[in-house]
Amino acid sequence: MNPANLSQVTEFVLLGLSQVLELRYLFFIVFSAVYFMTVTGNLLIVAIVTSDPRLTQPMYFLLGNLSFLDFCYSSITAPRMLIDLLSGNPTISFGSCLTQLFFFHFIGGIKIFLLAIMAYDRYVAISQPLRYMLIMNRAVCGLLMAASWTGGFIHSIVQIGLIIWLPFCGPDKLDNFYCDVPQLIKLACTDTFVLELLMVSNNGLVTLMGFLVLLGSYTALLFMLRSHSQENRQKALSTCASHIAVLTLIFVPSIYIYARPFRTFPMDKVVSVLYTVVSPMLNPAIYTLRNKDVIMAMKKLWRRQKNFLGAPER
């Protein structure tokens, strides 16, 4: 390949979810509501965790971070998808595509590491209840979060480093509503077999192994709960069930997308929507509906706002 011919494509055409005008308008209405609920739900949890002095346990600190990441994650793809649904010819520049790809994997990588930290947090809480606050103190939580951000950054830089040197000289139609590795690799005008193997091992196999390890750790925790009292067992079971549900929502679509050859399948866009748009909306609902402390804090915040808005002027 002549270096002068590298990266002749300066922008990509996003084919999006559908080319049918009526369907695009329907998708715009539906996903506008989904994105609104995602932003509202996740920022509400962040506000509750940071404002209620009773939610001081590390679990709530981690939950607040997860909600903030879900808000950021959905905002990387959803706003542009909504704009493109109303656009007749949605395009994205090469630089903007790489920027979206970077932040998509950056935030996604942080979430993966954070879920591992949350599993460790539950292990300490159940196996060492008397030393839990000592082991998972603020300094440790801060260091673990810093490590997850560093890990997410390294993971994302690897994706960009492998993609940025690929030659793109046509075609320029990207079969998705956002920029991601599988679709970009298919547009490169060079042999990408080795690169696909690297990407599958970096993204897919690591994600699959992480999912299995986390499932195994929660299974071990469930067996450990047999020696606890009925009340503590029910509370821990409720929390673990929430974590496992979120793990499934995040990891299963990710494994489907990355742990296989980068070929187009009929379910790809459906899984992408579930992974990037729907899952961040469901996560706060899953945690909130199964956590009495968060529900009580939410009611307290609601009463406080209601009293503030209803207070007479002086």
N, C-alpha and C positions, 0 to 999 in steps of 0.2 A: 504494500500500500504506500503510495507516494505521500510524504508528509504534507504536501500542498493540498491534498484532497481531504485531509482529516477534518472532521467536524464541519462539513459544509452546511449541514442542517443547523440553522440558527434558532428555529422554533419548531414545536411539535403541535399537531392537531389532536386535541383530546376528543376521542369519539364518545366519551361519556356513557351514560346509562341507556340512552335510547336516542334514535334519530327521529322518532315520531313526535310531532309537535304537541299533540294532546297529552301523550304520556309524560313529556318533559314538564308540562305545566302541572300535571298531577303530582309528579315526583317533587317539584318545587314546593308545593303546598305541604305535602307530607313531611319532607325532610326539613323544611323551615320549622315546623312544629317540633320535630325531633331535636333539632339543634337548639331551639329555645329551651326545651325541657332539659337538655344536657347541660347547657350553661347555667340555668337556674338551679338545677339539682346539685351540681358539683360545687358551685360557688356558695350555695346555702350550707353545705356540709363544711366547707372551709371556714365560713363565718361562724358556724356553731362551735366547731372545734377550737377556734382561736378566741372565742368570746366567753365560753362557759368555763369557769374555774374548776368545775367538778370533773371535767374531761381532761385530766392531767396524765392519765396513763399513756405509756408509749404507744399502745394500740391505736389511740385516737390521734396521736401525732402522725403516725404512719397513714392512718385513714385520711387525714386532712391532706397529706402530701399526694396520696393516690388520687383524690378528687381533683386537686389542682392539676395534676398531670393529665387526667382524663379531659379536663376543660381545655388544656393546651393541645392535647392530641386531636380532639375533634375539630379544634379551630384551625389546624393545619390544612385539613382537606375540605371540611363542610362548607365554609363560606365561599370558597372558589367554586365548589360543585354547584352551589345554589345560583351563583352568578352565571356559570356556564350553561345551566339548564335554561336560562332565558336568552342566552346568546345564540345567534344563528351559526357562528363559526368559531367555537372556542379554541383558542391557541394559548400556548405557554412558551416563553422563551427558554433557550437552553440553560441560561443562568438561573432563571426562576425555577426551572424543573429540578436542577441540582440542589437549589436552596430548599425546596419543598422536600426532596428526598432526604437531605441531611437532617432536617428537624423531625421528619416523620420517624426515622430510625433512631435519632437521638432521644426523643421522648419515649418511643416504644422500648428502647433498650433500658432506659431508666425504670420504666414500669416493670419490666421483667425482673430486674435486680430488686426492686422494691417488694415485689411479691415474694421473693425468696427471703427478704428481711422479715416480712410479716409472718412467714411460716416459722422462722427462727424465733420471733417474738412470742408466738403461740406456744412453741415448744418450751421456752423458758418459763412462761406463765403457768403452764400445766405441770412441768416436771420440777420446777423450783419456785413454788408460789411465795415462800417466805423471803426469798432473795431476789424476787423478780424486779422490784424497783431499784435494787442495788445494781443488778447486772445490766438492766436496760435503762440506765440513767440518761439524762439529757445529752451528756458528752458522747456517750456511746451511740445514741440515736443520731446525733449530728454527724459523727464520723461515718456511720453506715450510710446515711443519706448522701454524704459527700462522695463516698466510694461508688454508690449507685450512679450518681451523675457523671463521675469520671468514667465508669464502665460504659455508660450510654454514649458518651462522647467518643471513646475509642472505637466502639462498635460502629458508630455512624461514620467516623472518619475512614474506616476500612472500606465501607460501602462506596463512599465518594472517591477514594483513592483508586479503587478498581474500575469504577465507571468512567471517570473523567478522561482517561486515556483512550477510550474506545472511539473509533472513527464512525461518525454518523453522516452518511452521504445519501440517505434516502433508502426506504420510504420514511415519511415523517408523521404517520398516523399512529398515535399511541392509544391502544385499545383499553382505555380505562378512564376514570374521572380524576385521577391524580397520578403523579409520577412515582413509579416504584421500580425496583430492580428487575423483576421478571419481564415487564413490558419493554423497558429500555434496552435490555440485553438483546431482545429479539429484533430490535431495529438497527443494531450495529452491523456494519457491512464488513465483517471479518468473522473468522471462525471463533466462536465463543464457548466451545465445549469445555475447555479447561476452566474458564472463568465460571461457567455454570456449576461445575463441580465444587469450586471454591465457595461460591455463594450458597449452594445447598448445604455444604458442610458448616459454613459460618452461621447461616441463619436457621436452616431447617433442622439439621441434626442436633445442633446445640439446643434449639427450642424444644425439640422432642425429648431429649435427654433431661432437660430442665423440668419439663412437665411431668415426666415419669418420676423423677427424684422428689418433686414437691408432692405429688400424689402419694408416693411411698411414705413421706414424712408425716402427712396428715393421717394416713392409715395407721401409722405407729402411734400417733397422738390419740386416735380414737380407741385403740387398745389400751393405752395408758390410762384413759378416763375410767376404766372399769373399777379402779380402786378408789375413786373419789365419791363424795356424797352425792345424793340425788340432785340437790339444788345446783351444786357446782358442775355436775356432769351435764345437766340440761343447758346451763349457760354456756359452757365451753362447746358443747355440741352445736348450739345455735351459731356461735361465732365461727367454728370450723366449717359448718355447712355453707355460710356466706362466703368464706374464703375459697372453698372448693368450687362454688358456683361461678365466682369471678375468674378463678383459674381456668375453668372450662371455657368461658366466654372469650377469654383472651388467647389462650394457647391453642385450642383446637382449630380456629380459623387460621392462625399463624402457621401451624404445622401443615395445614392443607395448602397454603399459598407457597411456602418456601421449601418444604421437605419433599420435593418432587421435581422432575424436569420442568423447565420453564416452557410449557406448552399451554395453549389456550383450551379451556374446558368450559362447557355451558354454565357451570355454577360459579365461575370465577368472580364475576361482578357481584353476584348475590353475597358471596362470602366476603368480598371486599367491603360492601356496604355494612354487613354485620360487624366486621372487624373494626372499621374506622368510624362509623356513625352511630350504630345502634348500641354496641357494647358500652361506650362511655356514658350513654344515657341510662342504661340498666344498672350499672355498678352502684351508683348512690342509692337507688331504690332497694337493691338487694341488701346493702349494709344497713340502711335506715329501717326497713321493715322488720328486721330481725334483731335490732339492738334497742332495748328499752331505754338505755341511758341517752342515746342519740335522740330518740323520740321525745323523751322528757325535756331535753335541752332545746329541741326544736319548738315545742309548745311554750317553753319559757321565753324563748326569743320572740315568738309570735305575740305573746301577751305583752312583752316589753314594747314591741313596735306598735302594737294596738293602743296601749296606754299613752305612748308618746304622741302618736298621731291624734289621739282623741283628747289630749290634755288642753284645757281652756287657755286662751291667750291672756297674759297679764299686762 
